Amino acid sequence: MRQLPEADRDAIRIAQDPGFTRWLELITATGGCAHPIHLSGSTTTLDGATGEILHHYDTRSEPGERLSVRCRNRRATVCAPCSRLHAGDTFHLVRAGLLGGKNVPATVRNRPRLFITLTSPSFGSVHRAGELCRPRRQAGRCEHGRALGCGAVHGADDPVVGQPLCSGCYDYAAHVLWHSHAGKLWDRFVIGLRRQLASSAGLVQSRFADHARLSFARVAEYQKRAAVHIHAVVRLDGSAGPDEEPPAWGTLDRLAAAVRASAGRVLVHTPYSPAIGELTLRWGTQIDVRPLRADGGGPDDDAVAAYVAKYVTKGARETGAGTDYRLTNWHDIGTALASEHVRNLMRTCWRLGGLPEYEPLCLRAWAHTLGYRGHILTKSRAYSTTYAALRAERAHHMGHGTMQADIPGTVTDRNWRYIGSGHTPGAALIAAGIAEELATAREIARDELGPRGQP
């Protein structure tokens, strides 16, 4: 008789356990999280005046004497249920800064707002999708014997798209160092944007904060060539932030002109290296600036929020850039599920990371992201709400959770510790089924609703 696979046997064992019904409730509460965090401990809520115990929860009464909570990983390739939840939070976070809500006034919709894209420069010729890849009137070859042009027609899904025509000619060092300084390029861009706005309005630059405030939310996106582009929503408010209208000089056209001027002027210099020298880094020449208008005439606000939310959940394997896990040694690069172009970028990170002049950049620690050290999504403080506030609001709305916020007039004593993570093979099988059922239920509910949630 053929023996059942290990996962099936383990699933049967779990289902026959007396505590299976409660265990199923706990796993369903995590949304079928693929890699839950297991905690042990207790929470006791006391009346602040009398000391009476109002509520007590202890994991000793749970199956396995533990509580499982979501891993909250944003990458769909790591945990699809948690990434879906993170995408929803991101959508509301970005949308609140565009249309109001979540303690942001609805008047922000009428403020000067832009959806901008800042690109990385070229580090070498790569194959492109389109009618003709890289046609050349005179055929020639580089010093490495590779053709300088390509007259083929590549489809958008062709694996060769984004790969260098010649890896020997491609400037991998500049690519990696640009990634490691992308955060500084953005900071310099924002500083320059404030200065440009102040100068165009006839203000002393140091007094800009007394008249207006710049708010933004930005997301990093890896292109086919494994280079990061920055997409951002930029909004101009009064000095008090979203609660105050911008000054009369704070127009949409002036904001757009300031974005273009600032992006074109930003320069960042890399540390000097005897092997490479000192590089001057800047944004690419392709800068896209799209007005967001309350009366239409530009990208839809909901579509912008949905675009950002969709991208932040993509794993590195989906974008073709790097891996979702850190590399621990040189040999990990050779086994990474990536193109040879991406592996070359990882190798460059590893080599440069061993040089003392680049030690502060932590290139080896960030080799799996090709040197990019920033968060996928970041925002200014006054742009809108926070992930923490959204999670607290959801926990309050759900009306359960052993580690929820304190109730006024009570004292809460918590004692928790981490005891592990992940699923056994059988538990993973059951959790995947729960996640699939919940996803199907959401799809059915979505089909029953019209645009913007209307029946």
C-alpha positions as CSV (number, residue, x, y, z in Angstrom):
1,M,0.0,0.0,0.0
2,R,1.3,3.4,-1.0
3,Q,2.1,5.6,2.0
4,L,0.6,9.1,2.2
5,P,2.8,12.1,1.8
6,E,4.2,13.5,5.1
7,A,2.0,16.7,4.8
8,D,-1.2,14.6,4.5
9,R,-0.3,12.4,7.4
10,D,0.5,15.4,9.6
11,A,-2.8,17.1,8.5
12,I,-4.7,14.0,9.5
13,R,-2.9,13.9,12.9
14,I,-3.8,17.6,13.5
15,A,-7.5,17.0,12.5
16,Q,-7.8,14.1,15.0
17,D,-6.5,16.2,17.9
18,P,-9.2,17.1,20.5
19,G,-8.2,20.8,20.3
20,F,-8.5,20.9,16.5
21,T,-11.6,23.1,16.4
22,R,-10.0,25.8,18.5
23,W,-6.7,25.5,16.6
24,L,-8.6,26.0,13.4
25,E,-10.2,29.2,14.9
26,L,-6.8,30.5,15.8
27,I,-5.3,29.8,12.3
28,T,-8.4,31.3,10.6
29,A,-7.9,34.5,12.8
30,T,-4.5,34.9,11.2
31,G,-6.0,34.7,7.7
32,G,-4.2,31.5,7.0
33,C,-0.8,33.2,7.5
34,A,1.9,31.1,5.8
35,H,4.6,31.7,8.5
36,P,2.9,32.7,11.8
37,I,4.7,33.9,14.9
38,H,4.0,31.7,18.0
39,L,3.8,33.4,21.4
40,S,3.4,32.2,25.0
41,G,2.1,34.3,27.8
42,S,-0.9,36.0,29.3
43,T,-2.8,39.3,29.5
44,T,-4.8,40.5,32.5
45,T,-7.0,43.5,32.5
46,L,-7.8,45.1,36.0
47,D,-10.2,47.8,37.0
48,G,-7.9,50.8,37.8
49,A,-10.0,51.8,40.9
50,T,-10.9,48.5,42.5
51,G,-8.3,46.1,41.2
52,E,-11.0,43.7,40.1
53,I,-10.0,41.3,37.3
54,L,-12.1,42.3,34.3
55,H,-10.5,39.9,31.8
56,H,-7.7,37.3,31.8
57,Y,-6.3,35.4,28.9
58,D,-3.6,32.7,29.1
59,T,-2.1,30.6,26.3
60,R,-2.0,27.6,28.7
61,S,-5.6,26.9,27.7
62,E,-4.8,26.9,24.0
63,P,-3.8,24.0,21.7
64,G,0.0,23.7,22.0
65,E,-0.1,26.3,24.8
66,R,0.6,29.1,22.4
67,L,-1.0,31.9,20.4
68,S,-0.3,32.3,16.7
69,V,-0.2,35.8,15.2
70,R,0.4,37.1,11.7
71,C,3.9,37.4,10.4
72,R,2.9,40.7,8.6
73,N,5.4,40.1,5.7
74,R,4.6,42.4,2.9
75,R,5.9,40.1,0.1
76,A,3.3,37.9,-1.6
77,T,6.0,35.3,-2.4
78,V,6.6,34.9,1.3
79,C,3.1,35.1,2.7
80,A,0.2,35.9,0.4
81,P,-2.5,36.4,3.2
82,C,-0.3,39.0,5.1
83,S,0.8,40.7,1.9
84,R,-2.9,41.1,0.9
85,L,-3.6,42.7,4.3
86,H,-0.5,45.0,3.9
87,A,-1.7,46.0,0.4
88,G,-5.1,47.0,1.9
89,D,-3.4,49.1,4.6
90,T,-1.1,50.7,2.0
91,F,-4.1,51.6,-0.2
92,H,-5.9,53.4,2.6
93,L,-2.7,55.1,3.8
94,V,-1.9,56.5,0.3
95,R,-5.6,57.3,-0.4
96,A,-6.1,59.2,2.8
97,G,-3.3,61.6,1.8
98,L,-5.0,62.1,-1.6
99,L,-8.7,62.3,-0.7
100,G,-8.8,62.7,3.1
101,G,-10.0,60.3,5.8
102,K,-8.2,58.6,8.7
103,N,-7.9,62.0,10.5
104,V,-6.9,63.8,7.3
105,P,-9.3,66.5,6.1
106,A,-11.1,66.0,2.8
107,T,-9.9,69.4,1.7
108,V,-6.5,67.9,0.8
109,R,-8.2,66.8,-2.5
110,N,-8.1,70.4,-3.7
111,R,-4.5,71.0,-2.8
112,P,-1.6,71.1,-5.4
113,R,-0.8,67.4,-5.8
114,L,1.5,65.5,-8.2
115,F,2.2,61.9,-9.1
116,I,5.9,61.9,-10.1
117,T,8.4,59.3,-11.3
118,L,12.1,59.8,-10.9
119,T,14.3,57.3,-12.8
120,S,17.8,56.0,-12.5
121,P,20.3,56.9,-15.2
122,S,21.7,54.5,-17.8
123,F,24.4,52.2,-16.7
124,G,24.8,50.5,-20.2
125,S,22.7,49.4,-23.1
126,V,20.1,46.8,-22.4
127,H,17.6,44.9,-24.5
128,R,14.2,46.7,-24.8
129,A,10.7,45.5,-25.7
130,G,9.1,47.2,-28.7
131,E,9.1,47.3,-32.5
132,L,12.9,47.1,-32.7
133,C,15.2,46.6,-29.7
134,R,18.3,48.7,-30.5
135,P,18.7,49.1,-34.3
136,R,22.0,50.5,-35.6
137,R,22.6,52.0,-39.0
138,Q,26.2,50.7,-39.0
139,A,26.7,47.3,-37.4
140,G,29.6,47.1,-35.0
141,R,31.0,45.3,-32.0
142,C,32.3,46.4,-28.6
143,E,35.7,45.7,-27.3
144,H,34.4,42.4,-25.9
145,G,33.3,41.3,-29.3
146,R,29.5,41.8,-28.7
147,A,27.2,43.4,-31.1
148,L,26.5,47.1,-30.4
149,G,22.9,46.9,-31.6
150,C,20.0,44.5,-31.7
151,G,17.4,44.5,-34.4
152,A,15.1,41.9,-32.9
153,V,11.6,42.5,-31.7
154,H,11.2,41.4,-28.1
155,G,7.9,40.8,-26.4
156,A,7.3,42.3,-23.0
157,D,7.7,38.9,-21.3
158,D,10.9,38.0,-23.2
159,P,13.5,37.0,-20.6
160,V,16.2,39.0,-22.5
161,V,14.4,42.3,-21.9
162,G,16.4,44.4,-19.4
163,Q,19.5,42.3,-19.9
164,P,22.7,44.1,-21.0
165,L,23.8,43.8,-24.6
166,C,27.3,43.2,-23.2
167,S,27.8,42.5,-19.5
168,G,31.5,43.5,-19.9
169,C,30.5,47.0,-21.0
170,Y,27.8,47.4,-18.3
171,D,28.8,49.6,-15.4
172,Y,27.8,47.3,-12.5
173,A,29.7,49.3,-9.9
174,A,27.8,52.5,-10.8
175,H,24.5,50.6,-10.7
176,V,25.1,49.2,-7.3
177,L,26.5,52.5,-5.8
178,W,23.5,54.4,-7.3
179,H,21.2,52.0,-5.5
180,S,23.1,52.5,-2.2
181,H,22.7,56.3,-2.5
182,A,19.1,56.4,-3.8
183,G,17.9,57.4,-0.3
184,K,20.3,60.3,-0.2
185,L,19.3,61.3,-3.7
186,W,15.7,61.5,-2.6
187,D,16.6,63.5,0.5
188,R,18.5,66.0,-1.5
189,F,15.7,66.2,-4.0
190,V,13.1,67.1,-1.3
191,I,15.5,69.7,0.2
192,G,16.0,71.1,-3.2
193,L,12.3,71.1,-3.9
194,R,11.6,73.2,-0.8
195,R,14.4,75.6,-1.7
196,Q,13.1,75.9,-5.3
197,L,9.6,76.7,-4.1
198,A,10.8,79.3,-1.7
199,S,13.0,81.0,-4.3
200,S,10.2,81.0,-6.9
201,A,7.9,82.7,-4.3
202,G,10.5,85.3,-3.3
203,L,11.0,83.8,0.2
204,V,14.1,83.3,2.2
205,Q,14.7,79.5,2.0
206,S,15.0,79.2,5.8
207,R,11.5,80.7,6.2
208,F,9.7,78.2,3.9
209,A,8.3,76.2,6.8
210,D,6.6,79.3,8.1
211,H,4.5,79.4,4.9
212,A,4.1,75.9,3.5
213,R,4.7,72.3,4.1
214,L,5.6,69.6,1.6
215,S,4.1,66.1,2.2
216,F,4.8,62.9,0.2
217,A,4.5,59.2,0.0
218,R,7.0,57.3,-2.2
219,V,7.5,53.8,-3.4
220,A,10.5,52.2,-5.0
221,E,10.0,50.0,-8.1
222,Y,12.6,47.7,-9.7
223,Q,12.5,47.9,-13.5
224,K,13.3,45.1,-16.0
225,R,17.0,46.2,-15.9
226,A,16.9,45.7,-12.1
227,A,17.3,49.4,-11.5
228,V,15.1,51.3,-9.0
229,H,12.7,54.0,-10.1
230,I,10.9,56.2,-7.5
231,H,7.2,56.9,-7.8
232,A,5.8,59.5,-5.4
233,V,2.7,61.4,-4.5
234,V,3.7,65.0,-3.6
235,R,1.3,67.4,-1.9
236,L,1.7,71.1,-0.8
237,D,-0.1,72.2,2.4
238,G,0.0,75.2,4.6
239,S,2.6,75.5,7.4
240,A,0.3,73.6,9.8
241,G,0.1,70.6,7.4
242,P,-3.0,69.0,6.0
243,D,-5.3,71.2,8.3
244,E,-4.2,74.4,6.6
245,E,-4.5,75.6,3.0
246,P,-1.3,76.4,1.2
247,P,-0.4,80.1,0.5
248,A,-1.7,81.7,-2.7
249,W,1.6,81.3,-4.4
250,G,1.5,77.5,-3.9
251,T,0.0,76.6,-7.3
252,L,0.1,73.3,-9.1
253,D,2.2,74.7,-11.9
254,R,4.7,76.1,-9.6
255,L,5.0,72.8,-7.7
256,A,5.5,70.9,-11.0
257,A,8.2,73.3,-12.2
258,A,10.0,73.1,-8.9
259,V,10.0,69.3,-9.1
260,R,11.6,69.3,-12.5
261,A,14.2,71.9,-11.5
262,S,15.1,70.1,-8.3
263,A,15.4,66.7,-9.9
264,G,17.7,68.0,-12.6
265,R,20.1,69.6,-10.1
266,V,20.6,66.9,-7.5
267,L,24.1,65.5,-7.2
268,V,25.5,63.0,-4.8
269,H,29.2,62.0,-4.7
270,T,30.3,58.5,-3.7
271,P,33.3,57.9,-1.3
272,Y,36.6,57.9,-3.1
273,S,37.9,54.4,-3.9
274,P,41.3,53.6,-5.4
275,A,39.6,50.9,-7.5
276,I,36.8,53.0,-8.9
277,G,37.5,56.6,-8.1
278,E,34.7,59.0,-7.0
279,L,31.4,58.8,-8.9
280,T,28.9,61.6,-9.3
281,L,25.3,60.3,-9.0
282,R,22.2,61.9,-10.3
283,W,18.6,61.1,-11.3
284,G,18.0,59.9,-14.9
285,T,16.9,62.2,-17.6
286,Q,13.4,60.7,-17.8
287,I,11.2,62.5,-15.2
288,D,7.5,62.1,-15.3
289,V,5.3,64.7,-13.5
290,R,1.5,64.2,-13.6
291,P,-0.9,66.6,-11.9
292,L,-3.6,65.1,-9.7
293,R,-6.7,67.2,-10.1
294,A,-9.9,67.0,-8.0
295,D,-12.0,67.6,-11.2
296,G,-10.2,64.9,-13.2
297,G,-7.9,65.5,-16.1
298,G,-5.1,63.3,-14.7
299,P,-4.6,60.0,-13.0
300,D,-7.4,58.8,-10.8
301,D,-6.7,59.1,-7.1
302,D,-7.9,55.6,-6.3
303,A,-5.9,54.2,-9.2
304,V,-2.7,55.8,-7.9
305,A,-3.3,54.4,-4.4
306,A,-4.1,51.0,-5.9
307,Y,-0.9,51.0,-8.0
308,V,1.3,51.8,-5.0
309,A,-0.5,49.2,-2.8
310,K,-0.1,46.5,-5.5
311,Y,3.6,47.1,-6.0
312,V,4.6,47.1,-2.3
313,T,3.5,43.5,-2.0
314,K,5.7,42.2,-4.9
315,G,8.6,40.0,-3.9
316,A,12.0,40.3,-5.5
317,R,11.5,37.2,-7.6
318,E,8.3,38.8,-9.1
319,T,10.2,41.9,-10.2
320,G,13.2,40.0,-11.4
321,A,15.5,42.0,-9.0
322,G,17.4,40.2,-6.2
323,T,15.9,37.7,-3.8
324,D,13.6,37.9,-0.8
325,Y,16.2,36.6,1.6
326,R,19.6,37.9,2.7
327,L,22.7,36.3,1.3
328,T,25.1,34.9,3.9
329,N,28.1,34.1,1.7
330,W,29.5,34.3,-1.9
331,H,28.2,30.8,-2.8
332,D,24.6,31.9,-2.1
333,I,24.8,34.2,-5.2
334,G,25.4,31.3,-7.6
335,T,22.2,29.5,-6.3
336,A,20.0,32.5,-6.3
337,L,16.8,32.2,-8.4
338,A,17.7,35.2,-10.6
339,S,19.1,36.1,-14.0
340,E,22.8,36.3,-14.6
341,H,22.5,40.1,-14.8
342,V,21.1,40.2,-11.3
343,R,23.7,37.8,-10.1
344,N,26.4,40.1,-11.5
345,L,24.9,42.9,-9.5
346,M,24.9,40.8,-6.3
347,R,28.6,39.8,-7.0
348,T,29.4,43.5,-7.4
349,C,27.8,44.3,-4.1
350,W,29.8,41.5,-2.4
351,R,33.1,42.7,-4.0
352,L,32.6,46.3,-3.2
353,G,31.3,45.5,0.3
354,G,34.7,44.1,1.1
355,L,36.4,47.4,0.5
356,P,37.0,49.6,3.6
357,E,35.8,52.8,1.8
358,Y,32.4,51.3,1.2
359,E,32.0,49.6,4.6
360,P,29.4,52.2,5.8
361,L,27.2,51.3,2.8
362,C,26.7,47.7,4.1
363,L,26.7,46.4,0.5
364,R,27.0,42.7,1.5
365,A,24.1,43.0,3.9
366,W,22.0,44.4,1.1
367,A,23.3,42.3,-1.8
368,H,19.9,40.6,-2.0
369,T,18.3,43.9,-2.9
370,L,21.2,44.9,-5.3
371,G,22.5,47.5,-2.9
372,Y,19.2,49.4,-2.4
373,R,18.9,50.1,1.4
374,G,15.7,52.0,1.6
375,H,12.2,50.8,2.5
376,I,9.9,50.0,-0.4
377,L,7.4,52.6,0.9
378,T,8.2,55.7,2.9
379,K,6.2,58.8,3.7
380,S,6.6,62.2,5.4
381,R,5.1,62.5,8.8
382,A,2.2,64.8,7.9
383,Y,1.2,63.0,4.7
384,S,-1.5,60.8,6.2
385,T,-2.1,58.1,8.9
386,T,0.4,55.4,9.8
387,Y,0.4,51.6,9.5
388,A,0.3,51.3,13.3
389,A,-2.8,53.4,13.5
390,L,-4.5,51.4,10.8
391,R,-3.7,48.1,12.5
392,A,-4.9,49.4,15.9
393,E,-8.1,50.6,14.2
394,R,-8.6,47.1,12.7
395,A,-8.0,45.3,16.0
396,H,-10.5,47.6,17.7
397,H,-13.0,47.0,14.9
398,M,-12.6,43.2,15.1
399,G,-13.3,43.4,18.8
400,H,-10.8,40.7,19.7
401,G,-7.1,40.2,20.3
402,T,-5.3,39.5,23.5
403,M,-2.8,42.4,23.1
404,Q,-5.2,45.2,22.1
405,A,-4.9,48.8,23.3
406,D,-5.6,49.6,26.9
407,I,-9.2,50.6,27.9
408,P,-9.4,53.9,29.7
409,G,-9.8,53.4,33.5
410,T,-8.2,50.0,33.4
411,V,-4.7,48.6,34.0
412,T,-3.4,45.9,31.7
413,D,-0.6,43.5,32.7
414,R,1.0,41.7,29.7
415,N,3.6,38.9,29.9
416,W,4.6,37.5,26.5
417,R,7.5,35.8,24.9
418,Y,8.4,34.4,21.5
419,I,8.6,30.6,21.3
420,G,8.8,29.9,17.5
421,S,7.4,30.5,14.1
422,G,6.1,28.7,11.0
423,H,4.0,25.6,10.4
424,T,4.4,21.9,10.4
425,P,3.9,20.3,6.9
426,G,0.3,19.4,7.8
427,A,-0.5,22.8,9.4
428,A,0.9,24.5,6.3
429,L,-1.5,22.5,4.1
430,I,-4.5,23.4,6.2
431,A,-3.5,27.1,6.5
432,A,-3.1,27.3,2.7
433,G,-6.6,25.9,2.3
434,I,-8.0,28.5,4.8
435,A,-6.2,31.3,2.9
436,E,-7.6,30.1,-0.4
437,E,-11.2,30.0,1.0
438,L,-10.9,33.5,2.4
439,A,-9.5,34.8,-0.9
440,T,-12.3,33.2,-2.8
441,A,-14.9,34.7,-0.4
442,R,-13.3,38.2,-1.0
443,E,-13.5,37.7,-4.8
444,I,-17.2,36.7,-4.5
445,A,-17.9,39.8,-2.4
446,R,-16.0,42.0,-4.8
447,D,-18.0,40.7,-7.7
448,E,-21.2,41.5,-5.9
449,L,-20.2,45.1,-5.5
450,G,-19.9,47.7,-8.2
451,P,-17.3,50.4,-8.7
452,R,-16.0,51.9,-5.4
453,G,-17.9,49.3,-3.3
454,Q,-21.4,50.2,-4.5
455,P,-24.0,47.4,-5.1
